[in-house]
Amino acid sequence: MKKIKVWDIPTRLFHWALLIGVAFMWYSSGDFDLMEYHMIIGRLILCMLVFRIVWGFVGSITARFTDFIRSPISGIRYLFGRDSSRTEGHNPAGGWMILALMLVLLTQAVTGLFADDDIFYSGPFFLSVDADLADWLNGLHHQNIDYLWVLIGIHVLASIVYQIRGKNLIGSMLTGNKQAEETVEAPEMRSPWLALAIFCVICGLGYYFMW
Ligand code: HEM
């Protein structure tokens, strides 16, 4: 066995920053005094999600959608131990979980831009759309969080099960490394500087359009 790099720095930073960010969003959502920060960090999370989507097309091999999104049948077969196709990155079932998490998070962040607390705080686009639509999006911002908790629960549970079975997925997401057989070639990694440049452009656009 040998050690190979499977997760690049941008993907790992995205993962752990998202974890901290979502924890803060949950904590701040119930505190009127923190709502201003809720709206700032929420916009930043939206920029991170957009970055991750772009990185899913131009990033390192294991970060790309083409590497981890297979057919739904393949995902189901993997869960029953009947799919032998493999990548050093996400497995076929994990890939669908990542996609679902990203879609639900994206919905949460985008609807936040139209949210309103009926007292003092409202998202930057709350007044830009028809009142009924804003109301619906605001409702979705409150309801969608339940779907997010369910997905996060499954995601954490699956990681713990893998950990108990001896697959150190959490350690891999921290160090970027995985144990692999000697014959396995390390996947190609893109430069973290490219990721930083993309992220800066997205944040610049986000600042221009969302403030
Ligand atoms: C992933 C990102 C986000 C998460 C996880 C999140 C989570 C939440 C949660 C759990 C609530 C409370 C819902 C409730 O009381 O039932 C909330 C409320 C709110 N959020 Fe977000 N949010 C996010 C992004 C945003 C963004 C980007 C904005 C605006 C820029 C925003 C603006 C608001 C506002 C104004 C409220 C108050 C609504 C009310 O109290 O009725 N959120 N958010």
Boltz pocket constraint, residues with backbone or C-beta under 6 A from the ligand:
constraints:
  - pocket:
      binder: B
      contacts: [[A, 22], [A, 25], [A, 26], [A, 29], [A, 30], [A, 38], [A, 39], [A, 40], [A, 41], [A, 42], [A, 43], [A, 45], [A, 46], [A, 105], [A, 108], [A, 109], [A, 110], [A, 111], [A, 112], [A, 113], [A, 114], [A, 115], [A, 116], [A, 117], [A, 118], [A, 121], [A, 122], [A, 123], [A, 124], [A, 141], [A, 142], [A, 145]]
      max_distance: 6.0
